[in-house]
Amino acid sequence: MDAAFLLALGLLAQIKSDKQQPGSVIYSIQGPGVDEEPRGVFSIDKFTGKVSLNAVLDREKTDRFRLRAFALDLGGSTLEEPTDLEIVVVDQNDNRPVFRQEVFTGHVLEGAAPGTYVTRAEATDADDPETDNAALRFSILEQGGPQLFSIDPYTGEIRTVQVGLDREVVAVYNLTLQVADMSGEGLTATASALITLEDVNDNAPEFTRDEFFVEATEAVSAVDVGRLAVEDRDLPGSPNWVARFTILEGDPDRQFTIRTDPKTNEGVLSVVKPLDYERRERYDLRVAVQNEAPLQATAPWAERGQARVSVQVRDVNEAPVFQENPLRTSLAEGAAPGTPVATFSARDPDTQQLQRLSYSKDYDPEDWLQVDGATGQVQTQRVLSPASPFLKDGWYRAIILAQDDGLGAHQPLLPAASPPSTATGTLSIEILEVNDHAPELSPPWGSLCSAPDQGSGLLLGAMDEDLPPHGAPFHFQLSPRIPELARNWSLSQVNVSHARLRLRHQVQEGLHRLSLLLRDSGQPPQQREQALNVTVCRCGPDGACLPGAAALRVGGAGLSLGALVIVLASVILLLLLALLVALLTRSRQQSWDKGLLHGLQDDLRDNILNYDEQGGGEEDQDAYDMDQLRHPAELVALSTPLGRPPLRRDAPFGRAHPQAARTLPTSPSDIADFINEGLEAADSDPSVPPYDTALIFDYEGDGSEAGTLSSILSSLGDGDQDYSCLWDWGPRFARLADLYGPP
């Protein structure tokens, strides 16, 4: 089966079978464009086999169609095998080229060499790339000035073509690009290219003037005194624009500095060390400026890269200055009134002299010192106590003021004087320790075994109120006035503050009074002769005095045995009398209805509370009989009835309802539950009054004249209470007297 292609009047091809005569064959086609999407594009005459085009073809959507052709006889039988029919859509230049972006951006350094790559333009064309319909060519239609850029017509790369790119002249270039198909002769499209020139440091900063004039006040620092303006054509804010200033000469003591204002790029001149008008009235500085980034080698030379700055120092009334501050000196303790301490003098910087200044005290907590207002001489006006709380580690501190008259030396003719200036000076006085105390025994008594070979002897110690080096080491010696002491006693040094006393041979038991001589290490040394009471006694194998030994181990002057017996007998007699009185009082207080437990006269927790000692109160374990709480089983016997129920005077109708017997806990861990159950039973007992009721906690005893403290029973008297006595109790009871006393 043959297929013929015709290109007229919509006829594409004709299919013809060689198996049958024309008119006896039926033709059909299948495939995309017929019975598949897009449907209805092609059709065939079933008798002639002519294939026709029914719609406009778009190669950009479908560039070819593959159909199947069939030939059948009139009976529907296949005459030949199906034939492939391929229809190729021939391209036409019906699509314009399109740039991928409307605006292309590029960056290049100013002053770049010719041929430097900048950016690339890209475009597409929907036509057949194998035909000239999609052959694209690029060009630059407009540059807005000199021809500084070129574009490759085939690749679209944009490059520089000559020197002369200057950001300070033109910072951004806007190029109009064109692309055309048919090798530049067909359809066209346009786009833009924005090319930004990046800044380089090709312009040196320059001062706006050759010389600047500023003023600075003396005696101040960390202040700004002037601004140095510069200009730079490079990109503001970039390192190529930021200025850095340097003081080349005129500031040997580095009293000035220049920093850069980040917003204005000005140099801010500051004083970092106080200026002194009396030393120098004017400063001539030579200042240079340069950029933070290095300057291009091809950049032009700056005509005003340096400038002169004249700084005029303004005179002010300066505060006096102490020649030595703080001033440290020393003084012996106990110095008499009028003792010179020091001359705390100052000078006036304006006059460089000591005159025209007045002195006074600002801080002298003990009011110990007095200051001469004209000369600054300091002396004592009374004796300073060594126990003063203002002595810190042996040092006393005072503050002295020096004030001028407010007249500067270089401006005496001003219509109004400046306020007086004041200087503050610290005077530190070291109080030197004086050896004015002799050492003394501590304690001046002790005991020794009567046998020299028993015990370790008596260790003696000494103390001294003086501070080092006027204290230890101490020297212990038997009094040389009593030579016979050395026959029975010996002293040996143990360390710098202790010595040991021993017996040379056995002496009579009892109290012995020795005389010792003690000397310290001060210059000059102080010594004291002091009595030592030594008790000699019989000792056991351990070297301790035996009980009932004849010797008495007492401190102080000593007591005779008879006197001690009398004292002990008197003490015992007084104790017996007190015990007898307590028993009589106790017997009168006993009654069968004193407590809630009949037959049990004392509460289980009725102990003496010592409230004048630390602890005390109900939280102190000594306040209760804790054994009763730790062994609750022992209280079982107390729960049995002891007779008729006790009379409760704090309950309605004078008698409480009987309560059911409760089983006491047998384990300490059940005590908490036992107590909580008792509290709950008491709270729910209707016979217990809720608020103020006459609660009988105990009886004062028979015949007591004291009345009850209950507010309820106190109102049961025959007459009203008399509160007039409250006025006699002093101002603290005045409020109560107003409330309860007579008007």
Buried (B, 14 or more C-beta within 10 A) or exposed (E): BEBEEEEEEEBBBBBBBEEBEEEEBBBBBBBBBBEEEBEEBBBBEEEBBBBBBEEEBEBEEBEEBEBEBBBBBEEEEEBBEBBEBEBEBEBEBEBBBEBEEEEBEBEBBBBBEEEBEBBBBBBBBBBBEEBBBBBBBBBBEEBEEEEBBBBEBEEBBBBBBEEEBBBEEBEEBEBBBBBBBBEBEBBBBEBBBBBBBBBBBBBBBBBEEEEBEBEBBBBEEEEEBBBBBBEBBBBEEBEBBBBBBEBEEBBEEEBBBBEBEEEEBBBBBBBEEBBBBBEEBEBEBBBBBBBBBEBBEEBEEBEBBBBBBBBEBBBBBBBBEBBEBEBEBEBEBEBEEEEEBBBBBBBBBBBEEBEBBBBEBEEBEBEBBBBEEEEBBBBBEBEBEBEEEBBEEBEBBBBBBBBBBEBBBEEEEEEEEBEBBBBBBBBBBEBEBBBBBBBBBEEBBBBBBBBBEBBEBBEBBBBBEBBEEBBBEBBBBBBEEEEEBBEBBBBEEBEEBBBBBBBEEBBEBBBBEBBBBBBBBBEEEBBBBBEBBBBBBBBEEEEBBEEEBBBBBBEEEBBEEEEEEEEEEEEEEEEEEEEEEEEEEEEEBEEEEBBBBBEBBEBBEEBEBEEEEEEEEEEBEEBBBEEEBEEBEEBEEEEEEBEEBBBBEBBEEEBBEEEEEEEBBEEEEBBEEBEEEEEEEEEEEEEBBEEEBBBBEEBEBEEEEEEEEBEEBEEEEEEEEEBEEBBEEEEEBEEEBEEEBEE
